[in-house]
Amino acid sequence: MSRHHQGFTLLEVLVALAVLVIAMTALIKAAGDNAANHTYLEERTFATWVAANRLNSARLGDEKIVPGSYQGTDPMAGREWQWRLQISTTSDPQVARADVEVTPGEKTERVLARLSGYLEMGE
């Protein structure tokens, strides 16, 4: 009379654990990449809003548009964003080109948003 034992061998358990570890590692990496991507996209969105605000402020400002370079900071989402505005002439003397670049702070050159537009030159 033989007794038949049912169960998993040690090798089967080790293979199952290896497959589980590989799957969990891939899942954790994907979650980490997703979190990093979310942060990057959030920064790009806020930087684009700052650039659009700065371009619209130049369009609506009471001051005469003068070609040149300008820079400053604007608050958005609880942070300070550094912007650079370059105003240049075009072939039409009544129209100027404005290029805005936004970085996430004063000590970085990592441009998160670039926006260009045209402004009416005041007389």
A tleap script that builds the chain and sets N, CA, C and O, in Angstrom:
source leaprc.protein.ff14SB
mol = sequence {
  NMET SER ARG HIE HIE GLN GLY PHE THR LEU
  LEU GLU VAL LEU VAL ALA LEU ALA VAL LEU
  VAL ILE ALA MET THR ALA LEU ILE LYS ALA
  ALA GLY ASP ASN ALA ALA ASN HIE THR TYR
  LEU GLU GLU ARG THR PHE ALA THR TRP VAL
  ALA ALA ASN ARG LEU ASN SER ALA ARG LEU
  GLY ASP GLU LYS ILE VAL PRO GLY SER TYR
  GLN GLY THR ASP PRO MET ALA GLY ARG GLU
  TRP GLN TRP ARG LEU GLN ILE SER THR THR
  SER ASP PRO GLN VAL ALA ARG ALA ASP VAL
  GLU VAL THR PRO GLY GLU LYS THR GLU ARG
  VAL LEU ALA ARG LEU SER GLY TYR LEU GLU
  MET GLY CGLU
}
set mol.1.N position { 0.831 -1.158 0.000 }
set mol.1.CA position { 0.000 0.000 0.000 }
set mol.1.C position { 0.890 1.241 0.000 }
set mol.1.O position { 1.683 1.465 0.914 }
set mol.2.N position { 0.737 2.002 -1.008 }
set mol.2.CA position { 1.573 3.202 -1.097 }
set mol.2.C position { 0.741 4.432 -0.786 }
set mol.2.O position { -0.433 4.543 -1.141 }
set mol.3.N position { 1.391 5.322 -0.122 }
set mol.3.CA position { 0.702 6.586 0.179 }
set mol.3.C position { 1.118 7.604 -0.862 }
set mol.3.O position { 2.305 7.797 -1.127 }
set mol.4.N position { 0.146 8.239 -1.436 }
set mol.4.CA position { 0.426 9.243 -2.466 }
set mol.4.C position { 0.297 10.618 -1.837 }
set mol.4.O position { -0.790 11.007 -1.410 }
set mol.5.N position { 1.402 11.363 -1.777 }
set mol.5.CA position { 1.399 12.708 -1.206 }
set mol.5.C position { 1.185 13.718 -2.322 }
set mol.5.O position { 1.830 13.662 -3.370 }
set mol.6.N position { 0.283 14.624 -2.077 }
set mol.6.CA position { 0.068 15.697 -3.044 }
set mol.6.C position { 0.631 16.981 -2.472 }
set mol.6.O position { 0.519 17.253 -1.277 }
set mol.7.N position { 1.239 17.764 -3.349 }
set mol.7.CA position { 1.820 19.039 -2.927 }
set mol.7.C position { 2.833 19.492 -3.946 }
set mol.7.O position { 3.009 18.873 -4.995 }
set mol.8.N position { 3.490 20.572 -3.623 }
set mol.8.CA position { 4.476 21.140 -4.532 }
set mol.8.C position { 5.871 20.758 -4.082 }
set mol.8.O position { 6.165 20.659 -2.890 }
set mol.9.N position { 6.714 20.550 -5.068 }
set mol.9.CA position { 8.110 20.281 -4.733 }
set mol.9.C position { 8.806 21.605 -4.452 }
set mol.9.O position { 8.285 22.671 -4.779 }
set mol.10.N position { 9.959 21.534 -3.858 }
set mol.10.CA position { 10.734 22.735 -3.553 }
set mol.10.C position { 11.081 23.496 -4.829 }
set mol.10.O position { 11.057 24.726 -4.839 }
set mol.11.N position { 11.396 22.793 -5.884 }
set mol.11.CA position { 11.734 23.434 -7.154 }
set mol.11.C position { 10.537 24.197 -7.723 }
set mol.11.O position { 10.696 25.307 -8.230 }
set mol.12.N position { 9.364 23.622 -7.644 }
set mol.12.CA position { 8.161 24.302 -8.142 }
set mol.12.C position { 7.871 25.577 -7.342 }
set mol.12.O position { 7.467 26.589 -7.913 }
set mol.13.N position { 8.070 25.529 -6.056 }
set mol.13.CA position { 7.850 26.701 -5.215 }
set mol.13.C position { 8.856 27.793 -5.561 }
set mol.13.O position { 8.487 28.964 -5.643 }
set mol.14.N position { 10.126 27.428 -5.767 }
set mol.14.CA position { 11.150 28.409 -6.119 }
set mol.14.C position { 10.876 29.057 -7.470 }
set mol.14.O position { 11.060 30.264 -7.625 }
set mol.15.N position { 10.446 28.280 -8.434 }
set mol.15.CA position { 10.113 28.838 -9.754 }
set mol.15.C position { 8.919 29.798 -9.634 }
set mol.15.O position { 8.925 30.865 -10.247 }
set mol.16.N position { 7.930 29.438 -8.874 }
set mol.16.CA position { 6.763 30.303 -8.681 }
set mol.16.C position { 7.166 31.607 -7.993 }
set mol.16.O position { 6.675 32.672 -8.368 }
set mol.17.N position { 8.042 31.545 -7.003 }
set mol.17.CA position { 8.513 32.745 -6.318 }
set mol.17.C position { 9.336 33.632 -7.253 }
set mol.17.O position { 9.234 34.858 -7.198 }
set mol.18.N position { 10.146 33.017 -8.107 }
set mol.18.CA position { 10.943 33.790 -9.067 }
set mol.18.C position { 10.033 34.537 -10.037 }
set mol.18.O position { 10.263 35.711 -10.326 }
set mol.19.N position { 9.020 33.874 -10.532 }
set mol.19.CA position { 8.070 34.529 -11.440 }
set mol.19.C position { 7.355 35.675 -10.721 }
set mol.19.O position { 7.159 36.741 -11.304 }
set mol.20.N position { 6.970 35.469 -9.483 }
set mol.20.CA position { 6.300 36.501 -8.699 }
set mol.20.C position { 7.219 37.702 -8.466 }
set mol.20.O position { 6.777 38.846 -8.566 }
set mol.21.N position { 8.483 37.452 -8.160 }
set mol.21.CA position { 9.438 38.539 -7.933 }
set mol.21.C position { 9.633 39.356 -9.210 }
set mol.21.O position { 9.664 40.585 -9.157 }
set mol.22.N position { 9.762 38.697 -10.336 }
set mol.22.CA position { 9.931 39.416 -11.611 }
set mol.22.C position { 8.701 40.261 -11.914 }
set mol.22.O position { 8.829 41.414 -12.326 }
set mol.23.N position { 7.530 39.708 -11.717 }
set mol.23.CA position { 6.297 40.455 -11.974 }
set mol.23.C position { 6.163 41.650 -11.032 }
set mol.23.O position { 5.782 42.738 -11.465 }
set mol.24.N position { 6.467 41.463 -9.767 }
set mol.24.CA position { 6.365 42.561 -8.802 }
set mol.24.C position { 7.384 43.662 -9.101 }
set mol.24.O position { 7.074 44.845 -8.960 }
set mol.25.N position { 8.594 43.285 -9.513 }
set mol.25.CA position { 9.620 44.266 -9.866 }
set mol.25.C position { 9.156 45.121 -11.043 }
set mol.25.O position { 9.306 46.343 -11.021 }
set mol.26.N position { 8.605 44.494 -12.049 }
set mol.26.CA position { 8.096 45.243 -13.203 }
set mol.26.C position { 6.954 46.166 -12.796 }
set mol.26.O position { 6.873 47.297 -13.274 }
set mol.27.N position { 6.086 45.703 -11.933 }
set mol.27.CA position { 4.958 46.513 -11.475 }
set mol.27.C position { 5.432 47.722 -10.664 }
set mol.27.O position { 4.911 48.824 -10.838 }
set mol.28.N position { 6.398 47.530 -9.798 }
set mol.28.CA position { 6.924 48.634 -8.997 }
set mol.28.C position { 7.629 49.657 -9.883 }
set mol.28.O position { 7.479 50.861 -9.675 }
set mol.29.N position { 8.399 49.190 -10.872 }
set mol.29.CA position { 9.074 50.108 -11.789 }
set mol.29.C position { 8.058 50.912 -12.592 }
set mol.29.O position { 8.234 52.116 -12.777 }
set mol.30.N position { 7.010 50.270 -13.066 }
set mol.30.CA position { 5.979 50.980 -13.830 }
set mol.30.C position { 5.289 52.030 -12.968 }
set mol.30.O position { 5.005 53.127 -13.448 }
set mol.31.N position { 5.019 51.719 -11.723 }
set mol.31.CA position { 4.389 52.697 -10.825 }
set mol.31.C position { 5.318 53.877 -10.557 }
set mol.31.O position { 4.868 55.022 -10.507 }
set mol.32.N position { 6.600 53.607 -10.387 }
set mol.32.CA position { 7.567 54.679 -10.179 }
set mol.32.C position { 7.704 55.570 -11.395 }
set mol.32.O position { 7.758 56.793 -11.265 }
set mol.33.N position { 7.760 54.975 -12.576 }
set mol.33.CA position { 7.827 55.754 -13.815 }
set mol.33.C position { 6.573 56.602 -13.991 }
set mol.33.O position { 6.654 57.746 -14.438 }
set mol.34.N position { 5.429 56.054 -13.648 }
set mol.34.CA position { 4.177 56.788 -13.764 }
set mol.34.C position { 4.167 57.998 -12.832 }
set mol.34.O position { 3.708 59.071 -13.223 }
set mol.35.N position { 4.661 57.841 -11.623 }
set mol.35.CA position { 4.710 58.951 -10.669 }
set mol.35.C position { 5.658 60.038 -11.161 }
set mol.35.O position { 5.339 61.223 -11.063 }
set mol.36.N position { 6.816 59.652 -11.688 }
set mol.36.CA position { 7.774 60.632 -12.210 }
set mol.36.C position { 7.191 61.358 -13.416 }
set mol.36.O position { 7.369 62.568 -13.550 }
set mol.37.N position { 6.510 60.650 -14.280 }
set mol.37.CA position { 5.895 61.261 -15.456 }
set mol.37.C position { 4.796 62.232 -15.045 }
set mol.37.O position { 4.646 63.292 -15.653 }
set mol.38.N position { 4.037 61.885 -14.032 }
set mol.38.CA position { 2.974 62.773 -13.545 }
set mol.38.C position { 3.559 64.094 -13.052 }
set mol.38.O position { 3.026 65.160 -13.359 }
set mol.39.N position { 4.646 64.029 -12.294 }
set mol.39.CA position { 5.290 65.229 -11.778 }
set mol.39.C position { 5.808 66.096 -12.918 }
set mol.39.O position { 5.638 67.315 -12.897 }
set mol.40.N position { 6.436 65.477 -13.910 }
set mol.40.CA position { 6.959 66.211 -15.058 }
set mol.40.C position { 5.830 66.901 -15.829 }
set mol.40.O position { 5.949 68.073 -16.186 }
set mol.41.N position { 4.751 66.187 -16.083 }
set mol.41.CA position { 3.632 66.777 -16.822 }
set mol.41.C position { 2.967 67.905 -16.039 }
set mol.41.O position { 2.522 68.892 -16.625 }
set mol.42.N position { 2.899 67.762 -14.721 }
set mol.42.CA position { 2.340 68.820 -13.892 }
set mol.42.C position { 3.208 70.079 -13.985 }
set mol.42.O position { 2.683 71.183 -14.129 }
set mol.43.N position { 4.531 69.916 -13.904 }
set mol.43.CA position { 5.432 71.056 -14.033 }
set mol.43.C position { 5.298 71.714 -15.397 }
set mol.43.O position { 5.252 72.941 -15.489 }
set mol.44.N position { 5.234 70.923 -16.447 }
set mol.44.CA position { 5.089 71.476 -17.807 }
set mol.44.C position { 3.783 72.248 -17.944 }
set mol.44.O position { 3.750 73.299 -18.583 }
set mol.45.N position { 2.722 71.746 -17.359 }
set mol.45.CA position { 1.432 72.437 -17.425 }
set mol.45.C position { 1.500 73.791 -16.744 }
set mol.45.O position { 1.072 74.793 -17.317 }
set mol.46.N position { 2.033 73.837 -15.526 }
set mol.46.CA position { 2.135 75.103 -14.805 }
set mol.46.C position { 3.065 76.073 -15.530 }
set mol.46.O position { 2.778 77.268 -15.598 }
set mol.47.N position { 4.171 75.574 -16.070 }
set mol.47.CA position { 5.102 76.434 -16.802 }
set mol.47.C position { 4.444 77.014 -18.056 }
set mol.47.O position { 4.671 78.174 -18.397 }
set mol.48.N position { 3.641 76.220 -18.731 }
set mol.48.CA position { 2.931 76.713 -19.918 }
set mol.48.C position { 1.925 77.789 -19.531 }
set mol.48.O position { 1.765 78.773 -20.253 }
set mol.49.N position { 1.254 77.617 -18.411 }
set mol.49.CA position { 0.319 78.652 -17.942 }
set mol.49.C position { 1.040 79.944 -17.609 }
set mol.49.O position { 0.546 81.030 -17.914 }
set mol.50.N position { 2.223 79.834 -16.976 }
set mol.50.CA position { 3.009 81.031 -16.659 }
set mol.50.C position { 3.411 81.735 -17.956 }
set mol.50.O position { 3.318 82.959 -18.050 }
set mol.51.N position { 3.856 80.974 -18.953 }
set mol.51.CA position { 4.252 81.562 -20.235 }
set mol.51.C position { 3.062 82.247 -20.913 }
set mol.51.O position { 3.204 83.348 -21.446 }
set mol.52.N position { 1.905 81.612 -20.897 }
set mol.52.CA position { 0.713 82.217 -21.499 }
set mol.52.C position { 0.305 83.482 -20.751 }
set mol.52.O position { -0.076 84.472 -21.375 }
set mol.53.N position { 0.379 83.462 -19.434 }
set mol.53.CA position { 0.064 84.651 -18.644 }
set mol.53.C position { 1.010 85.798 -18.972 }
set mol.53.O position { 0.584 86.944 -19.119 }
set mol.54.N position { 2.295 85.481 -19.085 }
set mol.54.CA position { 3.287 86.519 -19.366 }
set mol.54.C position { 3.080 87.103 -20.758 }
set mol.54.O position { 3.189 88.316 -20.935 }
set mol.55.N position { 2.784 86.266 -21.747 }
set mol.55.CA position { 2.533 86.739 -23.107 }
set mol.55.C position { 1.273 87.607 -23.148 }
set mol.55.O position { 1.262 88.649 -23.803 }
set mol.56.N position { 0.231 87.191 -22.462 }
set mol.56.CA position { -1.003 87.981 -22.422 }
set mol.56.C position { -0.808 89.289 -21.663 }
set mol.56.O position { -1.410 90.303 -22.017 }
set mol.57.N position { 0.024 89.277 -20.627 }
set mol.57.CA position { 0.315 90.522 -19.909 }
set mol.57.C position { 1.033 91.504 -20.821 }
set mol.57.O position { 0.773 92.706 -20.774 }
set mol.58.N position { 1.937 90.994 -21.653 }
set mol.58.CA position { 2.628 91.875 -22.606 }
set mol.58.C position { 1.651 92.428 -23.634 }
set mol.58.O position { 1.768 93.585 -24.038 }
set mol.59.N position { 0.690 91.617 -24.059 }
set mol.59.CA position { -0.308 92.077 -25.033 }
set mol.59.C position { -1.235 93.133 -24.438 }
set mol.59.O position { -1.607 94.093 -25.114 }
set mol.60.N position { -1.603 92.955 -23.180 }
set mol.60.CA position { -2.594 93.831 -22.561 }
set mol.60.C position { -1.986 94.981 -21.774 }
set mol.60.O position { -2.712 95.844 -21.279 }
set mol.61.N position { -0.671 95.003 -21.652 }
set mol.61.CA position { -0.025 96.028 -20.839 }
set mol.61.C position { -0.230 97.429 -21.379 }
set mol.61.O position { -0.406 97.634 -22.580 }
set mol.62.N position { -0.202 98.390 -20.467 }
set mol.62.CA position { -0.367 99.787 -20.845 }
set mol.62.C position { 0.932 100.398 -21.356 }
set mol.62.O position { 0.925 101.477 -21.948 }
set mol.63.N position { 2.032 99.716 -21.131 }
set mol.63.CA position { 3.317 100.251 -21.529 }
set mol.63.C position { 3.559 100.035 -23.018 }
set mol.63.O position { 3.027 99.104 -23.623 }
set mol.64.N position { 4.370 100.912 -23.593 }
set mol.64.CA position { 4.744 100.787 -24.991 }
set mol.64.C position { 5.640 99.558 -25.152 }
set mol.64.O position { 6.525 99.315 -24.332 }
set mol.65.N position { 5.404 98.795 -26.204 }
set mol.65.CA position { 6.203 97.609 -26.482 }
set mol.65.C position { 7.549 98.063 -27.050 }
set mol.65.O position { 7.610 98.764 -28.061 }
set mol.66.N position { 8.615 97.650 -26.383 }
set mol.66.CA position { 9.962 98.000 -26.817 }
set mol.66.C position { 10.750 96.712 -27.004 }
set mol.66.O position { 10.797 95.889 -26.091 }
set mol.67.N position { 11.371 96.515 -28.169 }
set mol.67.CA position { 12.181 95.303 -28.356 }
set mol.67.C position { 13.285 95.219 -27.308 }
set mol.67.O position { 13.889 96.225 -26.936 }
set mol.68.N position { 13.535 94.001 -26.843 }
set mol.68.CA position { 14.564 93.771 -25.843 }
set mol.68.C position { 14.295 92.507 -25.063 }
set mol.68.O position { 13.364 91.759 -25.359 }
set mol.69.N position { 15.135 92.276 -24.049 }
set mol.69.CA position { 15.000 91.093 -23.196 }
set mol.69.C position { 14.512 91.512 -21.818 }
set mol.69.O position { 14.971 92.509 -21.260 }
set mol.70.N position { 13.591 90.751 -21.285 }
set mol.70.CA position { 13.035 91.011 -19.958 }
set mol.70.C position { 13.009 89.693 -19.208 }
set mol.70.O position { 12.927 88.623 -19.810 }
set mol.71.N position { 13.079 89.779 -17.895 }
set mol.71.CA position { 12.970 88.559 -17.087 }
set mol.71.C position { 12.365 88.892 -15.737 }
set mol.71.O position { 12.370 90.040 -15.293 }
set mol.72.N position { 11.848 87.861 -15.101 }
set mol.72.CA position { 11.243 88.037 -13.794 }
set mol.72.C position { 10.726 86.717 -13.275 }
set mol.72.O position { 11.016 85.656 -13.828 }
set mol.73.N position { 9.958 86.794 -12.205 }
set mol.73.CA position { 9.351 85.598 -11.628 }
set mol.73.C position { 7.857 85.824 -11.455 }
set mol.73.O position { 7.406 86.948 -11.237 }
set mol.74.N position { 7.111 84.757 -11.554 }
set mol.74.CA position { 5.670 84.779 -11.315 }
set mol.74.C position { 5.309 83.603 -10.415 }
set mol.74.O position { 5.864 82.514 -10.565 }
set mol.75.N position { 4.388 83.814 -9.486 }
set mol.75.CA position { 3.939 82.683 -8.665 }
set mol.75.C position { 2.868 81.872 -9.402 }
set mol.75.O position { 2.023 82.424 -10.106 }
set mol.76.N position { 2.927 80.566 -9.223 }
set mol.76.CA position { 1.906 79.674 -9.781 }
set mol.76.C position { 1.976 78.379 -8.999 }
set mol.76.O position { 3.046 77.785 -8.870 }
set mol.77.N position { 0.855 77.943 -8.482 }
set mol.77.CA position { 0.743 76.665 -7.772 }
set mol.77.C position { 1.689 76.590 -6.578 }
set mol.77.O position { 2.287 75.546 -6.319 }
set mol.78.N position { 1.821 77.692 -5.857 }
set mol.78.CA position { 2.639 77.696 -4.661 }
set mol.78.C position { 4.140 77.718 -4.905 }
set mol.78.O position { 4.920 77.483 -3.982 }
set mol.79.N position { 4.550 77.997 -6.130 }
set mol.79.CA position { 5.967 78.051 -6.482 }
set mol.79.C position { 6.263 79.327 -7.246 }
set mol.79.O position { 5.360 79.973 -7.778 }
set mol.80.N position { 7.537 79.681 -7.292 }
set mol.80.CA position { 7.985 80.803 -8.106 }
set mol.80.C position { 8.587 80.244 -9.395 }
set mol.80.O position { 9.405 79.325 -9.359 }
set mol.81.N position { 8.178 80.803 -10.524 }
set mol.81.CA position { 8.643 80.373 -11.837 }
set mol.81.C position { 9.424 81.515 -12.472 }
set mol.81.O position { 8.962 82.656 -12.487 }
set mol.82.N position { 10.584 81.216 -12.986 }
set mol.82.CA position { 11.429 82.200 -13.655 }
set mol.82.C position { 11.028 82.263 -15.124 }
set mol.82.O position { 10.906 81.230 -15.781 }
set mol.83.N position { 10.822 83.473 -15.640 }
set mol.83.CA position { 10.494 83.623 -17.055 }
set mol.83.C position { 11.456 84.592 -17.716 }
set mol.83.O position { 11.994 85.496 -17.078 }
set mol.84.N position { 11.663 84.380 -19.020 }
set mol.84.CA position { 12.451 85.275 -19.856 }
set mol.84.C position { 11.611 85.612 -21.077 }
set mol.84.O position { 11.085 84.724 -21.748 }
set mol.85.N position { 11.492 86.896 -21.356 }
set mol.85.CA position { 10.691 87.381 -22.482 }
set mol.85.C position { 11.625 88.104 -23.438 }
set mol.85.O position { 12.315 89.046 -23.049 }
set mol.86.N position { 11.646 87.660 -24.691 }
set mol.86.CA position { 12.444 88.305 -25.722 }
set mol.86.C position { 11.480 88.912 -26.739 }
set mol.86.O position { 10.709 88.200 -27.381 }
set mol.87.N position { 11.537 90.240 -26.874 }
set mol.87.CA position { 10.701 90.936 -27.853 }
set mol.87.C position { 11.606 91.404 -28.974 }
set mol.87.O position { 12.610 92.078 -28.742 }
set mol.88.N position { 11.240 91.039 -30.193 }
set mol.88.CA position { 12.043 91.413 -31.358 }
set mol.88.C position { 11.148 91.985 -32.444 }
set mol.88.O position { 9.942 91.741 -32.469 }
set mol.89.N position { 11.755 92.747 -33.338 }
set mol.89.CA position { 11.001 93.376 -34.423 }
set mol.89.C position { 10.723 92.342 -35.512 }
set mol.89.O position { 11.367 91.295 -35.587 }
set mol.90.N position { 9.751 92.669 -36.343 }
set mol.90.CA position { 9.423 91.849 -37.508 }
set mol.90.C position { 9.504 92.733 -38.746 }
set mol.90.O position { 9.852 93.910 -38.647 }
set mol.91.N position { 9.189 92.184 -39.890 }
set mol.91.CA position { 9.215 92.974 -41.132 }
set mol.91.C position { 8.118 94.039 -41.139 }
set mol.91.O position { 8.204 95.014 -41.886 }
set mol.92.N position { 7.096 93.857 -40.314 }
set mol.92.CA position { 6.024 94.851 -40.173 }
set mol.92.C position { 6.339 95.724 -38.959 }
set mol.92.O position { 6.436 95.209 -37.845 }
set mol.93.N position { 6.501 97.028 -39.151 }
set mol.93.CA position { 6.851 97.885 -38.012 }
set mol.93.C position { 5.761 97.986 -36.947 }
set mol.93.O position { 6.034 98.465 -35.846 }
set mol.94.N position { 4.547 97.555 -37.238 }
set mol.94.CA position { 3.456 97.601 -36.277 }
set mol.94.C position { 3.342 96.326 -35.438 }
set mol.94.O position { 2.524 96.250 -34.521 }
set mol.95.N position { 4.173 95.323 -35.762 }
set mol.95.CA position { 4.065 94.022 -35.098 }
set mol.95.C position { 5.431 93.615 -34.548 }
set mol.95.O position { 6.449 93.748 -35.226 }
set mol.96.N position { 5.437 93.120 -33.315 }
set mol.96.CA position { 6.654 92.593 -32.686 }
set mol.96.C position { 6.440 91.123 -32.350 }
set mol.96.O position { 5.317 90.690 -32.092 }
set mol.97.N position { 7.516 90.374 -32.357 }
set mol.97.CA position { 7.463 88.958 -31.974 }
set mol.97.C position { 7.885 88.847 -30.515 }
set mol.97.O position { 8.845 89.488 -30.087 }
set mol.98.N position { 7.170 88.038 -29.762 }
set mol.98.CA position { 7.490 87.814 -28.354 }
set mol.98.C position { 7.714 86.325 -28.140 }
set mol.98.O position { 6.878 85.502 -28.514 }
set mol.99.N position { 8.848 85.983 -27.534 }
set mol.99.CA position { 9.184 84.604 -27.194 }
set mol.99.C position { 9.377 84.519 -25.686 }
set mol.99.O position { 10.174 85.261 -25.111 }
set mol.100.N position { 8.650 83.617 -25.055 }
set mol.100.CA position { 8.713 83.443 -23.602 }
set mol.100.C position { 9.268 82.058 -23.297 }
set mol.100.O position { 8.862 81.067 -23.905 }
set mol.101.N position { 10.200 81.998 -22.348 }
set mol.101.CA position { 10.709 80.732 -21.826 }
set mol.101.C position { 10.496 80.721 -20.320 }
set mol.101.O position { 10.699 81.736 -19.654 }
set mol.102.N position { 10.089 79.579 -19.786 }
set mol.102.CA position { 9.833 79.460 -18.348 }
set mol.102.C position { 10.642 78.292 -17.795 }
set mol.102.O position { 10.651 77.195 -18.353 }
set mol.103.N position { 11.327 78.562 -16.672 }
set mol.103.CA position { 12.077 77.532 -15.963 }
set mol.103.C position { 11.486 77.378 -14.561 }
set mol.103.O position { 10.817 78.288 -14.072 }
set mol.104.N position { 11.723 76.237 -13.908 }
set mol.104.CA position { 11.075 75.999 -12.620 }
set mol.104.C position { 11.670 76.756 -11.442 }
set mol.104.O position { 11.158 76.633 -10.329 }
set mol.105.N position { 12.708 77.516 -11.636 }
set mol.105.CA position { 13.275 78.276 -10.525 }
set mol.105.C position { 14.422 79.138 -10.994 }
set mol.105.O position { 14.767 79.150 -12.176 }
set mol.106.N position { 15.002 79.850 -10.073 }
set mol.106.CA position { 16.055 80.792 -10.430 }
set mol.106.C position { 17.382 80.123 -10.747 }
set mol.106.O position { 18.194 80.700 -11.470 }
set mol.107.N position { 17.627 78.943 -10.238 }
set mol.107.CA position { 18.946 78.329 -10.354 }
set mol.107.C position { 19.000 77.200 -11.366 }
set mol.107.O position { 19.878 76.342 -11.283 }
set mol.108.N position { 18.097 77.182 -12.301 }
set mol.108.CA position { 18.102 76.105 -13.287 }
set mol.108.C position { 17.946 76.675 -14.688 }
set mol.108.O position { 17.327 77.722 -14.881 }
set mol.109.N position { 18.503 75.991 -15.638 }
set mol.109.CA position { 18.367 76.368 -17.039 }
set mol.109.C position { 17.447 75.396 -17.781 }
set mol.109.O position { 17.347 75.454 -19.007 }
set mol.110.N position { 16.786 74.518 -17.057 }
set mol.110.CA position { 15.888 73.525 -17.667 }
set mol.110.C position { 14.587 74.208 -18.064 }
set mol.110.O position { 13.723 74.458 -17.224 }
set mol.111.N position { 14.457 74.507 -19.346 }
set mol.111.CA position { 13.271 75.198 -19.852 }
set mol.111.C position { 12.127 74.191 -19.954 }
set mol.111.O position { 12.231 73.171 -20.635 }
set mol.112.N position { 11.038 74.507 -19.260 }
set mol.112.CA position { 9.875 73.618 -19.277 }
set mol.112.C position { 8.824 74.053 -20.275 }
set mol.112.O position { 8.018 73.235 -20.721 }
set mol.113.N position { 8.819 75.341 -20.639 }
set mol.113.CA position { 7.810 75.821 -21.582 }
set mol.113.C position { 8.406 76.922 -22.442 }
set mol.113.O position { 9.154 77.773 -21.960 }
set mol.114.N position { 8.061 76.890 -23.725 }
set mol.114.CA position { 8.402 77.950 -24.670 }
set mol.114.C position { 7.116 78.324 -25.386 }
set mol.114.O position { 6.348 77.464 -25.814 }
set mol.115.N position { 6.903 79.612 -25.503 }
set mol.115.CA position { 5.690 80.089 -26.154 }
set mol.115.C position { 6.048 81.327 -26.968 }
set mol.115.O position { 6.784 82.192 -26.494 }
set mol.116.N position { 5.533 81.415 -28.187 }
set mol.116.CA position { 5.779 82.562 -29.048 }
set mol.116.C position { 4.452 83.179 -29.457 }
set mol.116.O position { 3.432 82.497 -29.563 }
set mol.117.N position { 4.492 84.474 -29.682 }
set mol.117.CA position { 3.299 85.183 -30.136 }
set mol.117.C position { 3.692 86.514 -30.731 }
set mol.117.O position { 4.872 86.854 -30.811 }
set mol.118.N position { 2.708 87.247 -31.141 }
set mol.118.CA position { 2.941 88.546 -31.761 }
set mol.118.C position { 2.192 89.626 -31.003 }
set mol.118.O position { 1.090 89.414 -30.498 }
set mol.119.N position { 2.818 90.784 -30.938 }
set mol.119.CA position { 2.276 91.909 -30.195 }
set mol.119.C position { 2.122 93.108 -31.114 }
set mol.119.O position { 2.875 93.277 -32.074 }
set mol.120.N position { 1.137 93.932 -30.805 }
set mol.120.CA position { 0.964 95.175 -31.560 }
set mol.120.C position { 1.891 96.225 -30.967 }
set mol.120.O position { 1.876 96.478 -29.762 }
set mol.121.N position { 2.686 96.824 -31.819 }
set mol.121.CA position { 3.617 97.866 -31.379 }
set mol.121.C position { 2.815 99.159 -31.186 }
set mol.121.O position { 2.096 99.600 -32.082 }
set mol.122.N position { 2.955 99.746 -30.011 }
set mol.122.CA position { 2.284 101.013 -29.741 }
set mol.122.C position { 3.018 102.167 -30.383 }
set mol.122.O position { 4.193 102.054 -30.732 }
set mol.123.N position { 2.323 103.270 -30.536 }
set mol.123.CA position { 2.969 104.451 -31.102 }
set mol.123.C position { 3.306 105.424 -30.038 }
set mol.123.O position { 3.858 106.486 -30.326 }
savepdb mol mol.pdb
quit
